[in-house]
Amino acid sequence: MRVQQLRSVLEHVTESRLEMHKLYLRLYHFADGTRVKLLLNYLQSEELAKSQAIAAYIDTSAKRTLDTWFENVRFESIHIACDKVYLPADMTTDQVMDLHLTLDAEVMSVLDKILNLAINNDVRSALSSIVSTAKVKRQRLMHNLTRMEDM
């Protein structure tokens, strides 16, 4: 059994987003295709913005909310997964999106799990807002990528 505070979970999510940002930056320097570079540049900025938004939330939230404890919360560092990623220089936007959706789903699963465990309405509301915002951004990304491929 692993017990975590909300603060620790959110810090883990922030660190995961920063690791994804670093991964996309690394892949950007190896990519040959213009569209792939555009996508990687966009993903870099999005992951950085997401990490900054969660860090700002941590800084502005009530201490009692962040000190909420959750039982049976386990998560793995995404750092190792990001370090193992290798895509060839001729990577496609589909390969990049598959990678992004896989990593994003891993990070979101942590938030979904604690959202389901949340008893306090303030915590549930805050987590629900974070999760729904992330899902909307994912849908927009998929829509914009489809539009980019139509060009």
trRosetta pair geometry for C-beta under 8 A, 3 or more apart (Angstrom, degrees):
i j d omega theta_ij theta_ji phi_ij phi_ji
1 71 6.1 -18 -173 -170 111 96
1 72 5.8 -56 -141 -76 78 69
2 71 7.8 137 78 -166 43 48
2 72 6.5 85 49 -127 71 21
2 73 5.8 -106 98 68 101 52
2 74 4.9 110 32 -78 146 78
3 69 5.8 1 -178 -172 104 109
3 70 7.0 166 -154 82 58 44
3 71 5.4 -24 -101 -105 81 60
3 73 7.4 68 -136 33 21 93
4 8 4.8 -125 -167 78 95 126
4 9 5.3 100 135 -54 132 93
4 69 7.3 153 83 -152 32 62
4 70 5.4 -20 65 60 81 94
4 73 4.4 -83 26 76 121 128
4 114 8.0 -80 82 -94 118 126
5 8 4.8 98 58 3 78 101
5 9 7.2 -147 95 -4 43 86
5 66 6.8 47 156 153 110 64
5 67 5.8 -42 -151 -145 125 38
5 68 6.7 126 -156 71 69 42
5 69 5.7 -45 -95 -95 63 60
5 70 7.6 142 -114 14 15 80
6 9 5.6 -56 -150 37 36 112
6 10 6.2 31 156 -15 70 108
6 65 6.7 -69 72 146 155 65
6 66 5.3 -133 82 -147 105 40
6 67 7.3 -21 34 22 97 10
6 68 4.6 39 -18 58 120 94
6 69 8.0 -105 -20 -71 74 19
6 70 6.9 95 -67 -16 67 111
6 114 7.0 136 -112 174 78 146
6 123 6.3 -129 -85 -137 152 117
7 10 6.0 -61 -147 40 27 106
7 11 6.3 27 154 -19 64 108
7 58 6.5 96 -137 -141 78 107
7 66 4.1 59 -65 175 97 101
7 67 6.8 10 -15 -75 118 43
8 11 5.7 -54 -145 37 30 112
8 12 6.4 36 153 -22 63 104
9 12 5.6 -53 -154 32 31 115
9 13 6.6 32 149 -18 64 103
9 70 7.1 20 -40 33 142 137
9 73 6.4 -52 -88 161 121 149
9 75 7.5 112 -130 0 79 144
9 110 6.3 -178 -164 159 100 113
9 111 7.7 136 154 -90 117 58
9 114 5.6 60 -178 -46 169 160
10 13 5.5 -48 -148 34 37 113
10 14 6.4 42 151 -21 65 102
10 54 5.6 -167 -174 177 95 110
10 57 7.0 -117 -166 91 143 113
10 58 5.4 168 116 -78 135 108
10 66 7.4 -75 25 -131 137 93
11 14 5.5 -50 -148 35 34 115
11 15 6.4 34 153 -17 65 104
11 58 6.9 75 -69 -102 76 157
12 15 5.8 -55 -147 39 30 110
12 16 6.3 34 152 -22 64 106
12 75 5.8 103 156 87 153 144
12 110 6.8 -114 103 170 124 163
13 16 5.5 -52 -147 35 31 115
13 17 6.5 34 154 -20 64 103
13 54 5.7 -123 100 -167 111 167
13 107 5.9 104 -136 -170 80 101
13 110 6.3 -161 -78 85 97 133
13 111 6.4 55 -96 -59 143 104
14 17 5.8 -54 -151 34 30 111
14 18 6.6 28 151 -16 63 106
14 51 4.8 99 -156 -152 69 81
14 54 4.7 -152 -79 92 92 122
14 55 5.3 96 -131 -62 142 85
14 58 7.4 -51 -42 -17 145 138
15 18 5.6 -55 -149 37 34 112
15 19 6.4 38 151 -22 66 103
15 51 7.9 110 -53 -134 16 119
15 77 7.9 -50 117 -139 125 87
15 78 8.0 158 113 40 83 100
15 79 7.7 -38 149 -53 106 105
16 19 5.6 -51 -149 33 33 112
16 20 6.5 34 151 -18 64 103
16 77 7.8 -164 -89 -157 86 50
16 78 4.3 78 -135 19 93 136
16 103 8.0 177 172 174 103 96
16 106 7.8 -147 -165 104 140 99
16 107 4.8 165 124 -106 144 114
17 20 5.6 -51 -150 35 33 113
17 21 6.5 41 147 -24 64 102
17 47 4.8 179 -176 -171 80 82
17 48 7.6 162 145 -79 103 20
17 50 4.8 -139 -144 94 146 107
17 51 3.7 -173 95 -67 125 94
17 54 7.0 140 9 21 148 134
17 107 6.9 93 -63 -144 73 159
18 21 5.3 -46 -149 31 36 118
18 22 6.6 37 152 -18 65 101
18 47 7.2 159 -85 146 23 105
18 48 7.5 66 -108 -105 64 60
18 51 4.9 91 -55 -118 79 163
19 22 5.7 -51 -150 36 34 111
19 23 6.4 39 149 -22 64 104
19 78 5.2 159 80 94 145 101
19 79 5.0 -122 -120 -90 146 63
19 82 4.8 -170 159 -1 105 160
20 23 5.5 -50 -148 33 35 116
20 24 6.4 32 155 -16 66 104
20 43 7.5 -99 151 159 103 104
20 47 4.5 -146 94 -134 106 150
20 78 7.0 -18 -52 131 86 142
20 82 6.6 -135 -86 -98 45 131
20 100 7.7 88 -165 -129 122 73
20 103 5.5 144 -106 140 117 143
20 104 7.7 73 -122 -71 159 69
20 107 7.6 -60 -35 -38 138 144
21 24 6.1 -58 -150 37 28 106
21 25 6.5 30 151 -20 63 107
21 44 5.4 84 -152 -151 72 63
21 47 4.0 -162 -67 99 81 121
21 48 4.9 92 -117 -60 143 77
21 51 6.8 -72 -23 -4 134 138
22 25 5.5 -54 -149 35 33 115
22 26 6.4 34 153 -20 66 104
22 82 6.9 77 78 156 99 144
23 26 5.7 -55 -151 35 31 111
23 27 6.3 26 154 -14 66 108
23 82 4.3 -114 -69 -158 127 108
23 85 6.0 47 -153 52 123 143
23 103 7.8 -168 60 -96 158 168
24 27 5.6 -52 -142 41 33 110
24 28 6.2 48 152 -33 63 101
24 40 4.8 175 -173 -164 90 81
24 41 7.9 177 151 -68 114 18
24 43 4.5 -154 -124 98 155 110
24 44 4.4 -155 101 -70 124 78
24 47 6.6 152 12 13 136 139
24 100 8.0 42 -83 -91 116 104
25 28 5.5 -46 -150 24 30 119
25 29 7.1 27 154 -17 60 101
25 40 7.8 155 -77 160 24 107
25 44 5.4 93 -64 -116 76 129
26 29 6.2 -59 -161 31 32 107
26 30 7.0 14 150 -5 64 110
27 30 5.8 -68 -152 44 39 105
27 31 6.0 49 153 -40 74 105
27 40 5.4 -144 95 -128 103 139
27 85 7.5 -44 -68 122 117 121
27 87 5.9 34 -134 43 115 119
27 91 7.2 -32 -171 34 111 162
27 96 7.2 145 143 -114 150 104
28 31 5.8 -48 -142 18 28 116
28 37 5.9 86 -149 -137 80 73
28 40 4.2 -179 -82 122 85 135
28 41 6.2 94 -119 -65 134 68
28 44 6.7 -19 -40 -43 140 136
30 87 7.3 141 97 77 129 81
30 89 5.5 -116 163 -99 80 72
30 91 7.9 64 106 -1 100 121
31 36 4.5 -149 -167 112 135 120
31 37 5.1 178 95 -71 129 76
31 40 6.1 178 -8 -4 154 150
31 87 7.9 8 -85 99 85 117
31 89 6.5 154 -129 -157 23 55
31 91 5.9 -70 -115 46 91 109
32 36 7.4 46 61 51 51 134
32 89 4.7 66 -29 156 106 93
32 90 5.6 -16 36 -88 130 55
33 36 3.9 81 74 10 107 110
33 37 6.6 -170 94 -11 55 83
33 90 7.0 82 -32 -148 104 50
33 91 7.2 -123 21 72 117 62
33 92 7.4 45 12 -112 162 41
33 93 7.8 -106 106 -44 144 80
34 37 5.7 -56 -149 36 30 111
34 38 6.4 33 152 -20 64 103
35 38 5.5 -49 -148 34 34 114
35 39 6.4 34 153 -18 65 104
35 93 5.6 -54 128 -57 112 123
35 148 6.6 140 -149 153 110 119
35 149 7.9 85 -168 -89 149 64
36 39 5.7 -54 -149 37 32 111
36 40 6.2 29 153 -17 66 107
36 91 5.6 128 -146 89 150 90
36 92 6.8 -134 -83 -156 118 17
36 93 5.7 -142 -91 -71 69 67
36 96 6.0 152 -146 -27 87 143
37 40 5.7 -54 -141 40 31 109
37 41 6.1 34 156 -22 65 106
38 41 5.8 -56 -148 36 27 112
38 42 6.4 28 153 -18 63 107
38 148 7.5 -172 103 -154 136 145
39 42 5.7 -56 -150 37 31 112
39 43 6.3 28 153 -17 66 107
39 93 5.3 137 -29 -128 160 95
39 96 5.4 116 113 102 134 151
39 97 7.4 -72 -175 -58 143 84
39 145 7.0 52 -115 -112 117 102
39 148 7.7 163 -74 102 97 165
40 43 5.6 -52 -143 38 33 111
40 44 6.3 42 154 -26 64 102
40 96 6.3 -103 -70 -144 84 145
41 44 5.7 -48 -150 29 30 116
41 45 6.7 24 155 -13 62 105
42 45 6.1 -60 -152 39 31 105
42 46 6.2 29 153 -19 66 110
42 141 7.9 152 134 -130 126 97
43 46 5.6 -55 -142 39 32 113
43 47 6.2 30 161 -17 67 106
43 96 7.4 -148 -18 166 153 114
43 100 5.9 -111 -127 -106 139 135
44 47 6.3 -62 -150 37 24 105
44 48 6.4 21 155 -15 62 110
45 48 5.7 -56 -147 39 31 112
45 49 6.2 32 155 -20 66 108
46 49 5.7 -56 -146 38 30 111
46 50 6.3 30 155 -20 65 105
46 137 7.0 150 -160 173 122 129
46 141 7.4 33 -112 -88 170 125
47 50 5.6 -50 -144 36 32 112
47 51 6.4 32 156 -18 64 105
48 51 5.9 -55 -148 37 30 109
48 52 6.3 27 154 -16 64 108
49 52 5.7 -57 -146 39 30 110
49 53 6.2 33 154 -23 65 106
50 53 5.7 -53 -146 34 30 112
50 54 6.5 24 158 -13 64 105
50 134 7.3 67 -133 -105 127 95
50 137 7.8 -177 -82 92 115 170
51 54 6.1 -56 -148 39 31 106
51 55 6.2 32 153 -19 65 109
52 55 5.6 -54 -143 39 32 113
52 56 6.2 35 155 -21 65 105
53 56 5.7 -53 -148 36 30 111
53 57 6.5 35 150 -22 62 103
54 57 5.3 -48 -149 33 36 117
54 58 6.6 41 150 -22 64 99
54 130 7.1 65 -102 -136 94 127
55 58 5.6 -48 -152 31 34 114
55 59 6.5 33 150 -18 64 106
56 59 5.6 -55 -148 38 34 112
56 60 6.1 11 160 -3 68 114
57 60 6.3 -70 -140 47 26 95
57 61 5.8 35 163 -39 67 112
57 126 7.5 135 -174 -170 125 113
57 130 7.3 19 -101 -85 175 117
58 61 6.2 -48 -135 20 22 114
58 66 6.6 88 -145 -112 71 135
61 65 5.1 -101 168 75 112 128
61 66 5.3 121 100 -48 123 105
61 126 7.0 56 -121 -135 128 153
62 65 4.5 90 68 1 91 105
62 66 7.1 -175 89 -3 48 86
62 122 7.5 -25 44 160 132 147
63 66 5.9 -63 -148 44 34 106
63 67 5.9 27 157 -18 70 115
64 67 5.7 -58 -137 42 29 109
64 68 7.5 60 153 -51 56 80
65 68 6.2 -28 -173 -17 36 113
65 120 7.5 -163 -123 115 70 145
65 122 5.4 -103 -103 124 111 121
65 123 5.7 170 -154 -81 85 78
65 126 6.5 83 -178 -8 137 157
68 118 7.6 38 145 -127 150 86
68 120 6.0 -117 -114 21 141 141
68 123 5.1 -20 9 -88 173 147
70 73 4.7 54 109 -29 115 133
70 114 5.2 -57 -104 -128 169 97
70 117 5.1 86 -146 112 110 142
70 118 7.7 -44 -95 -77 115 60
71 117 7.4 -163 50 -162 64 138
72 117 7.5 -176 66 -103 96 144
73 110 7.5 74 -168 -155 101 83
73 113 6.4 142 -122 118 84 124
73 114 6.0 28 -110 -79 133 96
73 117 7.2 -112 -68 23 104 164
75 110 4.8 23 -98 -104 136 123
76 80 7.5 -67 160 39 106 119
76 81 7.8 89 117 -27 117 115
77 80 5.8 89 92 -2 99 93
77 81 8.0 -179 110 5 61 88
78 81 5.2 -57 -161 44 57 115
78 82 5.8 59 142 -25 81 105
78 103 6.4 87 -159 -153 130 97
78 106 6.3 135 -100 108 112 133
78 107 6.7 -16 -58 -71 150 93
79 82 5.8 -59 -148 37 28 110
79 83 6.4 28 155 -20 64 107
80 83 5.8 -54 -148 34 30 112
80 84 6.6 25 155 -18 63 109
81 84 6.0 -62 -152 36 30 109
81 85 7.0 44 150 -40 62 97
81 103 6.9 166 117 -107 131 94
81 106 7.4 31 50 73 171 176
82 85 5.8 -40 -157 5 37 118
82 103 7.3 63 -80 -120 88 137
85 99 6.5 83 -142 -148 134 132
87 91 4.0 37 153 -89 121 135
87 95 5.7 136 -138 137 128 132
87 96 7.2 42 -128 -78 175 71
87 99 7.1 -79 -58 -45 131 152
88 91 5.7 157 66 -56 61 73
91 95 4.8 -116 -165 75 91 137
91 96 6.1 94 145 -50 123 91
92 95 4.8 104 55 3 76 98
92 96 7.2 -141 98 -1 44 86
93 96 5.6 -54 -148 40 37 112
93 97 6.1 36 154 -19 69 107
93 145 6.6 169 162 -159 127 110
93 148 7.6 -164 -144 99 164 125
93 149 6.9 -154 74 -78 151 106
94 97 5.8 -55 -143 40 29 109
94 98 6.3 34 156 -22 64 105
95 98 5.8 -52 -147 34 29 112
95 99 6.5 30 153 -17 62 106
96 99 5.7 -57 -153 37 31 112
96 100 6.2 30 152 -19 66 108
97 100 5.5 -52 -141 38 34 112
97 101 6.0 32 160 -18 68 106
97 142 7.9 100 -157 -105 130 72
97 145 6.3 83 -91 -155 138 166
98 101 6.1 -56 -144 38 26 107
98 102 6.4 28 156 -20 61 108
99 102 5.9 -60 -151 35 28 111
99 103 6.4 18 158 -10 65 109
100 103 6.0 -61 -146 42 29 104
100 104 5.8 27 158 -18 67 114
100 141 8.0 -116 128 150 144 150
101 104 5.6 -54 -136 42 29 112
101 105 6.1 34 160 -24 63 106
101 138 7.7 95 -115 -154 82 116
102 105 5.9 -56 -149 33 25 110
102 106 6.7 27 151 -21 60 105
103 106 5.6 -53 -154 31 34 114
103 107 6.6 28 152 -13 66 104
104 107 5.9 -56 -150 38 34 107
104 108 6.0 28 154 -15 68 112
104 134 7.8 176 -173 176 107 113
104 138 6.5 147 148 -102 151 120
105 108 5.7 -57 -138 43 30 109
105 109 6.2 43 157 -35 64 101
106 109 5.9 -46 -151 20 27 115
106 110 7.7 30 150 -18 55 95
107 110 6.2 -52 -170 23 38 110
107 111 7.3 26 143 -7 66 105
108 111 5.5 -56 -154 41 46 109
108 112 6.0 48 149 -23 75 105
108 131 6.9 103 -155 -133 94 84
108 134 6.0 -179 -103 124 111 145
108 135 7.9 101 -141 -69 144 78
109 112 5.5 -51 -141 38 34 114
109 113 6.2 39 156 -26 65 104
110 113 5.9 -54 -151 31 28 112
110 114 6.8 13 158 -6 63 104
111 114 6.3 -60 -147 42 32 99
111 115 6.1 38 153 -26 66 108
111 127 6.3 176 -172 -162 89 97
111 130 6.2 -122 -156 107 140 118
111 131 5.3 176 131 -82 124 96
111 134 7.5 102 65 21 160 154
112 115 5.5 -54 -147 34 30 116
112 116 6.5 28 156 -17 64 105
112 131 6.4 107 -80 -124 67 137
113 116 6.0 -59 -156 36 29 108
113 117 6.5 18 151 -11 64 111
114 117 5.3 -59 -144 44 41 110
114 118 6.3 61 152 -47 69 92
114 127 6.3 -139 102 -126 96 151
115 118 5.7 -36 -150 4 32 118
115 124 6.7 94 -156 -138 69 65
115 127 4.3 -170 -95 132 87 130
115 128 6.3 117 -144 -71 122 62
115 131 5.8 -17 -60 -30 155 149
118 123 4.5 -155 -149 109 121 109
118 124 4.2 167 113 -78 131 76
118 127 5.9 -178 -35 24 154 145
119 123 7.7 35 54 57 47 127
119 124 7.6 -130 81 -46 8 115
120 123 4.2 72 77 13 105 109
120 124 6.5 -178 89 -12 52 87
121 124 5.4 -55 -139 40 32 113
121 125 6.0 35 159 -23 67 106
122 125 5.9 -54 -147 35 26 111
122 126 6.4 24 155 -17 62 108
123 126 5.8 -56 -147 37 30 110
123 127 6.2 23 158 -12 66 110
124 127 6.1 -60 -144 42 26 106
124 128 6.0 31 156 -24 64 111
125 128 5.7 -55 -143 35 26 114
125 129 6.5 29 155 -21 61 105
126 129 5.8 -56 -155 32 29 112
126 130 6.6 26 151 -16 64 106
127 130 5.6 -53 -148 36 36 111
127 131 6.1 31 156 -16 69 108
128 131 5.9 -56 -143 41 29 108
128 132 6.0 23 160 -15 66 111
129 132 6.1 -56 -139 39 25 105
129 133 6.2 27 160 -19 62 110
130 133 6.0 -59 -150 36 25 111
130 134 6.5 23 155 -17 62 109
131 134 5.8 -58 -151 37 30 111
131 135 6.4 28 154 -19 65 107
132 135 5.6 -53 -147 36 34 112
132 136 6.4 36 154 -20 66 104
133 136 5.8 -54 -149 35 31 111
133 137 6.5 30 153 -17 64 106
134 137 5.7 -55 -149 37 32 111
134 138 6.4 35 152 -22 65 104
135 138 5.6 -50 -148 33 33 114
135 139 6.5 34 152 -18 64 103
136 139 5.7 -53 -151 35 33 111
136 140 6.4 33 151 -18 65 105
137 140 5.6 -52 -147 37 34 113
137 141 6.3 40 152 -24 65 104
138 141 5.6 -51 -150 32 31 115
138 142 6.6 30 153 -17 64 104
139 142 5.8 -55 -150 36 32 110
139 143 6.3 31 152 -18 65 108
140 143 5.6 -56 -146 39 32 112
140 144 6.0 28 157 -16 68 109
141 144 5.9 -58 -144 40 27 108
141 145 6.2 29 156 -21 64 108
142 145 5.8 -53 -145 35 28 113
142 146 6.5 32 154 -20 61 105
143 146 5.8 -56 -154 34 30 112
143 147 6.6 28 150 -16 64 106
144 147 5.5 -53 -148 38 35 113
144 148 6.3 39 152 -23 67 103
145 148 5.5 -50 -146 33 33 113
145 149 6.5 31 155 -17 64 104
146 149 5.9 -56 -149 36 30 108
146 150 6.6 35 150 -24 62 106
147 150 5.6 -54 -152 30 34 116
147 151 7.3 45 150 -32 62 95
148 151 6.0 -45 -165 12 37 115
